[in-house]
């Protein structure tokens, strides 16, 4: 018992450590997870999942795969597929069967596998795992169209590939005489209809229960998770692995429904999926034995090469003819097709079932699948970024800033950021507030930045930081709270954030960081702008360093951020270090000429006051007369006249 607990702890720790190092080193996380699993399994023998976990090993992996596919379905919104729907549909309908057929031929004639094993393997390799694609897309920063193509294909093709494998296996059982052909068609049709129908019905019941308030807020995520597992298990009782299609349908239906708490549930599922992907990859890699690795020979290498360089490109290029996809998008999609958890899990399942049915080389299917998974993960993981850059399908790599709230101040800020080659966009739901920005050719978004349409029009991954600069502090806090999970809490800023007034202040758990070290509100910044303050961009050098720059600043100057030579942005309010040579510092201050003019004016006023004081000391009577003469001008009657009348 203690050994099992220790091994589970090692799996969890190694999985999260691999994810963290991948983020830190900008490497594909799946590659590090494969390395961790290989070290824990075949290399050291510390993990042997089949014997360590016994009978629950395969059900555990199957449930994890179902949850991963459901979470993937939650990311598929029909609004984002409008431009690529034809290409996605053709890839799923045409390229999948082509890969199945050509893969089976290659596995038999090149890989040397028997026909039963080759046919099932060809079906399994139709899948392109979302567990691999999603982390790669997160790091590669592709344009929305090619990213949508790869994501939709990966998530939809996973259950379809599993069903292809089921069909292949059932046909083989009929061929060897273990099943009757009459019942095969009925079983497949019933299983498919049940998978689609139960997935749709379960999702609609959840939507109804959530909207009507029949499930409390704190139970929504647990109810959703339990529903996914239950629906998957019930559908699988009718047709093996049809539950994968069921949970995918559930996810897609929920993603396109109007549930207020869907965002929170999606984040919860994303957290669960990250843990499951990490653990499952390590477990499946650790389950590979040294004998399986040694069974891979030159024929297996040639099969993998044929799959990657011939079968996949031919299938995609033929399927996407006149689909609306550009030639660059078709080339990228034809190359990027990494396999992942589903391919390994299904190959292990059907390898065992085929062996039980008397197919001698069924065990080699697992080794072939792992060879494809490892090769595609490594090659596609390290080539996605360079290929996307070469094909010009990559977003601007420079970190950008999204400014919410159109005003003269925010427009001037956006213009100066654009001058510093920082990608910037100004968003506001008032068309007039964006007039100056549009005239200055600053990218704008007209509409509510918190709306669902804005989520698809403004990809948060295009921007590394956000500045909420509207005239409403509560709205600024709401925007920062909404974008915080996407961009990171340390990358959302707002103007006017202060904790001085406890009764009016917002909880520290809401909103973003203050944009300025000394809180400055909307009215304060606007007043400074009207007084002649401007945004100033200054580059530091070896001779003109940080201390010299600070001493050259006018009194009260506000340093907002600086841009590193690499394009990285550092905000002054949260900076842990000082800027260095070649950093460009953006500040908000009164121009030096205005400072000199104001100083000269103050000096002149002081000189006049001093001269007047000296005159008063030298000629007190004259000064007093002058004062007396001044009074009648402001008084109701003339003093001297009244005095003359009394003298008479």
C-alpha positions in Angstrom: 0.0 0.0 0.0 2.8 2.4 0.9 4.6 1.6 -2.3 1.5 2.5 -4.4 1.1 5.8 -2.5 4.7 6.6 -3.2 4.4 5.8 -6.8 1.3 7.9 -7.2 3.1 10.8 -5.5 6.1 10.4 -7.9 3.8 10.3 -10.9 2.1 13.5 -9.8 5.3 15.3 -8.9 7.1 14.3 -12.0 4.1 15.3 -14.2 3.8 18.8 -12.8 7.6 19.3 -12.7 7.7 18.4 -16.4 4.9 20.9 -17.1 6.8 23.6 -15.2 10.1 23.0 -16.8 8.4 23.0 -20.2 6.9 26.4 -19.4 10.1 27.8 -18.1 12.3 26.5 -20.9 9.7 27.0 -23.7 9.8 23.3 -24.7 7.0 21.0 -25.7 5.6 19.6 -22.4 4.8 16.3 -23.9 8.4 15.6 -24.7 9.4 16.1 -21.1 6.5 13.9 -19.9 7.6 11.1 -22.3 11.2 11.4 -20.9 9.9 11.2 -17.3 7.8 8.2 -18.1 10.7 6.4 -19.8 13.0 7.0 -16.9 10.4 5.9 -14.4 9.5 2.8 -16.4 11.7 1.0 -18.9 15.0 2.7 -17.8 14.8 2.1 -14.0 11.8 -0.3 -13.5 10.4 1.9 -10.7 7.0 1.9 -12.4 5.2 -1.1 -13.9 1.6 0.2 -14.2 0.1 -3.1 -15.2 1.3 -4.9 -12.1 1.3 -1.9 -9.8 -2.4 -1.0 -10.3 -3.7 -4.4 -11.4 -7.3 -4.5 -12.8 -8.0 -0.8 -12.3 -5.1 0.2 -14.6 -7.0 0.2 -17.9 -10.3 1.6 -16.6 -8.4 4.3 -14.9 -6.7 5.3 -18.1 -10.0 5.1 -20.1 -11.8 7.4 -17.6 -8.9 9.9 -17.8 -9.1 9.9 -21.6 -12.8 10.5 -21.5 -12.4 13.5 -19.2 -9.6 14.9 -21.4 -11.8 14.6 -24.5 -14.8 16.2 -22.7 -12.6 19.2 -21.7 -11.5 19.4 -25.3 -15.1 19.5 -26.4 -15.7 22.4 -24.1 -13.2 24.5 -26.1 -15.1 24.0 -29.4 -17.4 27.0 -30.0 -19.1 27.0 -33.4 -18.5 30.8 -33.7 -14.8 30.3 -34.1 -15.1 27.7 -36.8 -17.1 29.8 -39.3 -14.0 30.6 -41.5 -12.6 27.0 -41.4 -15.8 24.9 -41.2 -15.5 23.5 -44.7 -11.8 22.5 -44.3 -12.5 20.9 -40.9 -15.5 19.0 -42.2 -13.5 17.7 -45.2 -10.5 16.7 -43.0 -12.8 14.7 -40.7 -14.9 13.1 -43.5 -12.3 12.4 -46.2 -8.8 12.4 -44.8 -9.7 10.2 -41.8 -10.8 7.2 -44.0 -7.9 7.8 -46.3 -5.4 7.6 -43.4 -7.1 4.5 -42.2 -6.9 2.7 -45.6 -3.4 3.8 -46.5 -2.2 3.3 -42.9 -3.4 -0.3 -43.0 -1.7 -1.0 -46.3 1.5 0.5 -45.1 1.4 -1.4 -41.8 0.9 -4.7 -43.7 3.3 -4.3 -46.6 5.9 -2.0 -45.0 5.7 -2.8 -41.3 5.1 -6.6 -41.9 2.0 -6.8 -39.6 -0.8 -9.3 -40.2 -3.9 -7.9 -41.8 -6.0 -8.0 -38.6 -3.4 -6.0 -36.7 -2.7 -3.7 -39.6 -6.3 -2.8 -40.1 -6.9 -2.0 -36.4 -3.6 0.0 -36.2 -4.6 2.0 -39.3 -7.9 3.0 -37.6 -6.2 4.0 -34.4 -3.7 6.2 -36.1 -6.5 8.4 -37.6 -6.5 10.2 -34.3 -4.3 13.3 -33.7 -4.3 13.7 -29.9 -5.7 16.9 -28.3 -3.5 16.2 -25.3 -0.5 17.0 -27.5 -2.0 19.6 -29.8 -3.4 21.9 -27.1 0.0 22.4 -25.3 1.7 22.8 -28.6 -0.8 25.5 -29.8 -0.4 27.3 -26.4 3.3 27.6 -27.0 3.4 28.1 -30.8 1.1 31.1 -30.9 -0.5 30.3 -34.3 -3.0 32.5 -36.1 -6.6 31.7 -35.3 -7.4 29.9 -38.6 -4.6 27.2 -38.6 -5.0 26.8 -34.8 -8.7 26.2 -35.2 -8.1 23.6 -37.9 -5.7 21.6 -35.8 -7.7 21.9 -32.6 -11.1 20.9 -34.1 -9.5 18.0 -36.1 -7.7 16.7 -33.0 -10.7 16.7 -30.7 -13.3 15.4 -33.2 -11.0 12.8 -34.7 -10.1 11.2 -31.4 -13.5 9.5 -30.8 -13.9 8.9 -34.5 -10.6 7.0 -34.6 -11.7 5.0 -31.6 -14.9 4.1 -33.4 -13.0 3.1 -36.5 -10.9 0.8 -34.3 -14.1 -0.7 -32.8 -15.6 -1.3 -36.3 -12.3 -2.9 -37.5 -12.2 -5.2 -34.4 -15.8 -6.3 -34.8 -15.2 -7.0 -38.5 -12.2 -9.1 -37.5 -14.2 -11.0 -34.9 -16.8 -11.8 -37.6 -14.1 -12.9 -40.0 -12.6 -15.4 -37.5 -16.1 -16.6 -36.6 -16.4 -15.3 -33.0 -19.3 -12.9 -33.9 -22.2 -13.1 -36.2 -22.3 -10.8 -39.2 -26.1 -10.2 -38.9 -25.7 -8.6 -35.5 -22.7 -6.4 -36.5 -24.5 -3.7 -38.4 -27.3 -3.4 -35.8 -24.7 -3.2 -33.0 -22.7 -0.5 -34.7 -25.8 1.6 -35.6 -27.2 1.2 -32.2 -24.0 2.1 -30.5 -23.4 5.2 -32.7 -27.0 6.5 -32.3 -26.8 5.9 -28.5 -23.4 7.7 -28.3 -24.6 10.8 -30.1 -28.1 10.9 -28.5 -27.0 10.3 -25.0 -24.2 12.9 -25.2 -26.7 15.5 -26.5 -29.4 14.6 -24.0 -27.0 14.6 -21.0 -25.7 18.0 -22.0 -29.2 19.5 -22.4 -30.3 18.1 -19.0 -27.2 19.7 -17.4 -28.0 23.0 -19.1 -31.6 22.9 -17.9 -30.6 22.0 -14.4 -28.0 24.7 -14.1 -30.1 27.5 -15.6 -33.2 26.6 -13.5 -31.1 26.6 -10.3 -31.6 23.0 -9.5 -27.9 22.6 -8.8 -26.1 25.0 -6.4 -23.1 26.8 -7.6 -20.6 24.9 -5.5 -21.9 21.6 -6.8 -21.9 22.4 -10.6 -18.3 21.3 -11.3 -18.6 18.1 -9.3 -22.0 17.3 -10.9 -20.5 17.9 -14.3 -17.5 15.6 -13.6 -19.7 12.8 -12.3 -22.1 13.1 -15.3 -19.2 12.8 -17.7 -17.9 9.6 -16.1 -21.4 8.1 -15.7 -22.5 8.8 -19.3 -19.2 7.4 -20.6 -19.5 4.2 -18.6 -23.2 3.6 -19.6 -22.5 4.1 -23.3 -19.5 1.9 -23.2 -21.7 -1.0 -22.0 -23.4 -1.0 -25.4 -20.4 -0.5 -27.7 -16.8 -0.5 -26.6 -15.2 3.0 -26.7 -18.3 4.6 -28.0 -18.3 6.6 -24.7 -15.5 8.7 -26.1 -17.9 10.1 -28.8 -20.5 10.6 -26.1 -18.4 12.8 -23.9 -17.1 14.8 -26.8 -20.7 15.5 -27.9 -21.5 16.6 -24.4 -18.6 19.0 -24.3 -19.4 20.6 -27.7 -23.1 21.1 -26.7 -22.2 22.6 -23.4 -19.6 24.9 -25.0 -22.3 26.3 -27.3 -24.9 26.8 -24.6 -25.5 29.9 -22.5 -24.5 28.9 -19.0 -23.4 31.8 -16.9 -20.9 29.7 -14.8 -19.4 27.9 -17.9 -16.2 29.9 -17.7 -15.6 28.8 -14.1 -16.4 25.1 -14.9 -14.1 25.3 -17.9 -11.2 26.5 -15.8 -11.9 23.7 -13.3 -11.9 21.1 -16.0 -8.7 22.6 -17.5 -7.0 22.1 -14.2 -8.1 18.5 -13.9 -7.1 17.8 -17.5 -3.6 19.2 -17.0 -3.2 16.8 -14.1 -4.6 13.9 -16.0 -2.6 14.5 -19.1 0.6 14.6 -17.1 -0.2 11.5 -15.1 -1.5 9.4 -18.0 1.4 10.2 -20.3 3.9 9.1 -17.6 1.9 5.9 -16.8 1.5 4.9 -20.5 5.2 5.5 -21.3 6.2 3.6 -18.2 4.1 0.7 -19.2 6.3 0.2 -22.3 8.7 -2.7 -21.8 12.2 -3.1 -23.1 11.1 -6.1 -25.1 8.5 -3.9 -26.9 11.2 -1.3 -27.7 13.6 -4.0 -29.0 10.8 -5.4 -31.3 11.0 -2.2 -33.3 13.1 -2.8 -36.4 13.8 -1.1 -39.7 10.3 -2.0 -41.0 8.7 -0.1 -38.1 10.9 2.9 -38.9 9.9 2.8 -42.5 6.2 2.5 -41.6 6.5 5.6 -39.3 8.3 7.5 -42.1 5.6 6.6 -44.6 2.8 7.7 -42.2 4.4 11.1 -41.6 5.8 12.0 -45.0 3.4 10.3 -47.4 0.1 9.1 -46.0 -0.8 12.2 -43.8 0.3 14.9 -46.4 -1.5 13.1 -49.3 -4.7 12.7 -47.3 -4.8 16.3 -46.1 -3.9 17.9 -49.4 -6.5 15.9 -51.3 -9.2 16.4 -48.7 -8.7 20.2 -48.5 -8.9 21.0 -52.2 -11.2 24.0 -52.7 -12.0 24.0 -49.0 -11.1 27.7 -48.5 -7.9 26.9 -46.6 -4.7 28.6 -48.0 -1.8 26.6 -49.3 0.2 27.6 -46.2 -2.5 26.3 -43.9 -2.8 23.1 -45.8 1.0 22.5 -45.7 1.0 23.1 -41.9 -2.0 20.8 -41.3 -0.5 18.1 -43.4 2.6 18.0 -41.4 1.4 18.6 -37.8 -0.4 15.4 -36.6 1.1 14.3 -33.3 -0.5 11.3 -31.7 -1.1 11.1 -27.9 -2.8 9.4 -25.0 -5.8 8.1 -27.0 -3.7 6.3 -29.6 -1.6 4.6 -26.9 -4.6 3.7 -24.7 -6.7 2.3 -27.5 -3.8 0.4 -29.0 -3.1 -1.2 -25.6 -6.8 -2.2 -25.3 -7.3 -3.7 -28.7 -3.8 -5.2 -28.7 -5.0 -7.3 -25.7 -8.3 -8.1 -27.3 -6.7 -9.2 -30.6 -4.3 -11.4 -28.7 -7.2 -13.0 -26.8 -8.8 -13.6 -30.2 -5.7 -15.5 -31.4 -3.9 -12.8 -33.5 -0.2 -13.7 -32.9 1.4 -10.3 -33.6 -1.2 -8.2 -31.8 1.4 -7.2 -29.2 3.5 -5.4 -31.8 0.7 -3.0 -32.4 1.5 -1.3 -29.0 5.1 -0.9 -29.9 4.2 0.5 -33.4 1.8 3.0 -31.7 4.4 4.1 -29.3 6.9 4.6 -32.1 4.5 6.8 -33.9 3.6 8.7 -30.7 7.2 9.4 -29.7 8.4 10.3 -33.2 5.5 12.6 -34.0 5.6 14.3 -30.6 9.3 15.0 -30.9 9.4 16.1 -34.5 6.2 18.0 -34.6 6.8 19.5 -31.2 10.1 21.0 -32.2 9.1 22.0 -35.8 5.7 23.6 -35.3 7.1 27.0 -34.4 9.8 27.2 -37.1 7.4 25.9 -39.8 4.6 28.3 -38.7 7.1 31.2 -38.9 8.3 30.1 -42.3 4.8 29.9 -43.6 3.9 33.2 -41.9 1.1 31.6 -39.9 2.4 32.8 -36.5 1.1 35.6 -34.5 3.3 38.6 -33.7 5.8 37.2 -31.3 6.2 40.6 -29.5 4.3 40.9 -26.3 1.4 43.3 -26.8 -0.9 45.4 -24.6 -4.7 45.5 -24.6 -6.0 48.9 -23.4 -9.7 48.9 -22.3 -11.3 52.4 -22.2 -11.0 55.0 -24.9 -10.0 58.5 -23.9 -7.5 61.2 -24.9 -5.1 59.8 -22.3 -5.4 56.1 -23.3 -5.2 57.1 -27.0 -2.0 59.0 -26.4 -0.6 56.0 -24.4 -1.5 53.7 -27.3 0.2 56.0 -29.8 3.4 56.1 -27.9 3.4 52.3 -27.4 2.9 51.9 -31.1 5.9 54.2 -31.7 7.9 51.9 -29.4 6.9 48.9 -31.7 4.7 47.4 -29.0 1.6 45.7 -30.4 -1.4 47.5 -28.9 -5.2 47.5 -29.2 -7.7 50.0 -27.8 -11.2 48.7 -26.8 -14.3 50.6 -25.9 -18.0 50.2 -26.5 -18.4 53.9 -27.3 -17.6 54.6 -31.0 -16.8 58.3 -30.3 -14.2 57.3 -27.7 -12.3 55.5 -30.4 -12.4 58.4 -33.0 -8.9 59.7 -32.3 -7.4 56.2 -32.2 -8.9 55.3 -35.5 -7.5 58.5 -37.1 -4.1 57.6 -35.7 -4.3 54.1 -37.2 -4.3 52.4 -33.8 -6.0 49.0 -33.9 -9.4 49.3 -32.0 -12.2 47.0 -30.9 -15.6 48.5 -30.9 -17.8 46.7 -28.5 -18.1 45.2 -25.0 -14.7 43.7 -24.2 -16.4 41.2 -21.7 -18.8 39.9 -24.3 -18.6 36.4 -25.9 -18.0 37.9 -29.4 -15.1 39.9 -28.0 -13.6 36.6 -26.7 -13.4 35.3 -30.3 -12.5 38.7 -31.9 -9.8 39.5 -29.4 -7.6 36.5 -28.7 -6.2 37.1 -25.2 -3.0 35.2 -26.2 -2.1 38.0 -28.7 -1.5 40.3 -25.7 0.8 39.7 -22.7 -0.7 42.5 -20.6 -3.9 44.5 -20.1 -4.5 48.0 -18.9 -8.0 48.9 -17.8 -8.2 52.7 -18.1 -11.9 53.6 -18.3 -13.5 56.3 -16.1 -15.2 53.6 -13.9 -13.0 52.0 -11.3 -15.5 49.1 -10.7 -15.6 48.3 -14.4 -11.7 48.4 -14.5 -11.7 45.9 -11.7 -14.2 43.7 -13.4 -12.2 43.6 -16.7 -9.0 42.8 -14.8 -10.7 40.0 -12.9 -12.1 38.5 -16.1 -8.8 38.6 -18.0 -6.7 37.6 -15.1 -6.9 33.8 -15.5 -6.1 34.2 -19.2 -3.1 36.6 -19.0 -2.0 36.0 -15.4 -2.9 38.1 -12.4 0.5 39.8 -12.5 -0.1 41.0 -16.1 -3.4 42.9 -15.6 -3.3 46.6 -14.5 -5.8 49.3 -13.8 -5.7 53.0 -13.1 -6.9 54.5 -9.9 -6.4 51.4 -7.8 -6.1 52.5 -4.1 -6.8 51.0 -0.7 -6.9 54.3 1.2 -10.7 54.4 1.6 -11.7 51.0 3.1 -15.4 51.6 2.6 -15.1 52.2 -1.1 -12.2 50.0 -1.9 -12.5 46.7 -3.8 -11.4 43.4 -2.3 -7.8 42.5 -3.0 -9.0 39.3 -4.7 -10.6 41.4 -7.4 -9.2 43.7 -10.0 -5.6 44.1 -11.2 -2.5 45.7 -10.0 -2.1 49.5 -9.9 -0.6 50.9 -13.1 1.3 53.5 -11.2 3.2 53.3 -8.0 1.3 56.3 -6.6 -2.4 55.6 -7.5 -3.6 58.0 -10.1 -7.3 58.0 -11.1 -8.9 58.9 -14.4 -9.7 62.5 -13.5 -6.1 63.1 -12.2 -4.5 61.7 -15.4 -6.9 63.7 -17.6 -6.1 66.9 -15.7 -2.4 66.3 -16.1 -2.9 65.8 -19.9 -4.8 69.0 -20.2 -2.0 70.8 -18.4 0.4 69.7 -21.1 1.8 66.4 -19.7 2.9 64.0 -22.4 4.1 60.5 -22.8 7.8 60.4 -23.4 10.0 57.5 -24.6 13.6 57.4 -23.6 16.3 54.9 -24.5 19.0 54.2 -21.9 22.6 53.8 -22.9 25.9 52.8 -21.2 26.6 56.5 -20.6 23.0 57.6 -19.8 21.9 55.0 -17.3 19.0 54.6 -14.9 20.3 57.0 -12.2 21.0 59.7 -14.8 17.6 59.2 -16.3 15.9 59.5 -12.9 17.7 62.8 -12.1 16.7 64.2 -15.5 13.0 63.6 -14.9 10.8 66.5 -13.9 9.3 66.5 -10.5 6.2 64.2 -10.3 7.0 62.3 -13.5 5.2 58.9 -13.7 7.3 56.0 -15.0 4.9 53.4 -16.4 7.0 50.7 -18.0 10.0 49.9 -20.1 10.6 47.8 -23.1 13.5 45.4 -23.1 15.6 44.8 -26.3 13.9 41.4 -26.7 10.4 43.1 -26.7 9.5 42.0 -23.2 7.5 44.5 -21.2 8.3 45.4 -17.6 5.8 47.5 -15.6 7.4 49.9 -13.2 4.8 49.4 -10.5 5.6 45.7 -10.1 9.2 45.6 -11.3 11.7 43.7 -9.2 14.8 45.2 -11.0 15.9 48.4 -12.6 16.1 49.0 -16.4 19.4 48.6 -18.1 21.1 49.8 -21.3 19.1 49.7 -24.5 15.8 49.6 -22.5 13.2 52.0 -23.7 11.4 53.7 -20.8 7.9 55.1 -21.2 7.0 57.9 -18.8 4.2 60.4 -18.4 5.5 63.9 -17.4 5.4 67.6 -18.3 7.8 68.4 -21.1 11.2 69.9 -20.2 10.4 73.1 -22.1 7.3 73.6 -20.1 9.2 72.9 -16.9 11.7 75.6 -17.8 9.0 78.0 -18.7 7.1 77.3 -15.5 10.3 77.7 -13.5 11.1 81.0 -15.2 7.6 82.3 -14.5 7.8 81.4 -10.9 11.2 83.2 -10.7 9.7 86.3 -12.3 6.8 86.3 -9.9 9.1 85.9 -6.9 11.3 88.8 -8.2 8.3 91.1 -8.6 7.1 90.2 -5.1 10.6 91.0 -3.7 10.8 94.4 -5.5 7.3 95.3 -4.3 8.3 94.5 -0.7 11.5 96.6 -1.0 9.5 99.6 -2.4 7.0 99.4 0.5 9.8 99.5 3.0 11.5 102.6 1.4 8.3 104.7 0.8 5.7 103.7 3.3 3.6 106.9 2.9 3.4 106.5 -0.8 2.5 102.9 -0.5 -0.2 103.8 2.0 -1.6 106.5 -0.2 -1.7 104.2 -3.1 -3.5 101.8 -0.9 -6.0 104.4 0.2 -6.6 105.5 -3.3 -7.3 101.9 -4.3 -10.1 101.5 -1.7 -12.6 103.9 -3.1 -12.6 102.1 -6.4 -14.0 99.1 -4.6 -16.1 100.9 -2.1 -19.6 102.3 -2.4 -18.7 106.0 -1.7 -15.7 108.2 -2.1 -13.8 108.7 1.1 -12.4 112.1 0.2 -15.8 113.5 -0.8 -17.4 112.5 2.5 -14.5 114.2 4.3 -14.9 117.4 2.4 -18.6 117.6 3.2 -18.0 117.3 6.9 -15.4 120.1 6.7 -18.0 122.5 5.3 
